[in-house]
Amino acid sequence: MAKIEMYSTAWCPFCVRAKQLLKSKSVAFEDTDVDREPQKRAEMMQRGGGRTVPQIFIDDQPVGGCDELYALERSGELDRLLAQ
């Protein structure tokens, strides 16, 4: 099973949507709240280049944010990535 990591905030509606999609897939993911751990925001930007949340990584590869995650779902690619 793939390792999934997400950088998010509690108040971000895009973060909530991304988490809902991952939960609907019944996959475990590590969620880092960059408001509670501000030093992790710099780590997030260094890893994937994104400044906004959510930033999602599957097996250490940057996926992008909520829109990109849903695009993977629509194309059928998300299931393949999660099954690795």
N, C-alpha and C positions, 0 to 999 in steps of 0.2 A: 504494500500500500504506500502511496505517495506521502511525503512529508509536506504538510501545508502550514505556512506561516502567514500571519496577517498583522499589519500595523494599522491601528484604528484609533478612533476616539469614541466615547460613549454617546455623544450627542450627534454624530454624523449619520444622516439618513442613508447615505450610500454604503457606509460601513454596515449598518443594520441589514440592508438588502443583500449585501455580499455574504454576511453571516447566515442569513436565512437560506440562501441558495446552498451553501455548503452543508448546513444542517439538514436540508431536505435530501441531500445525497448521503446522509448518515456517515460522514467522514469526520474524523477528529482533526482539529486544527489548533495551532498555538496562536493566541491573540495577545498582542502587545499594545497596551493603551499608551500612546505617546503623550497624552495629557498627564497621566500619572507618572510616567517615566520619560521626562523631556529629553534626557540624553539619548534615548532610543530613536528620536526623530533624526538626528544626525546619522546614526547607523542605517536607518531606513533609506535616507537619501543617498548615502554612499553605496549601498547594496544595489538599489534599483534605479537611482537617478530621479525618482518621483518626489515631489514636494507635498503632494496632497494625499489625504487618506481616503479610502484604504489603499494600501500597497500590499499586494498579494504575491507570495512566492510558492511555487510548487517544485519540490525537490531542488531548492536553492536557485531556481530560475525565476526571474521576475516575470509575472503575468501582467501586471499593471493594476488597474483599479476595478471598480464595480462594473463599469461598462465593458471592459475587456473580458472580465469573468463571464458576464452574461453572453457576450459574443461567442466565447468558447462553448458555452452551453448550447446556444442556437446552432452552432456548426457541428455539434456532436463531439468536438475535440476534448471537452472537459472530462467526459467519462474516460476517455483514453488516458489522459494525463493522470487522473486520479487512480487508475488501475495499475499504474506502473509500480 
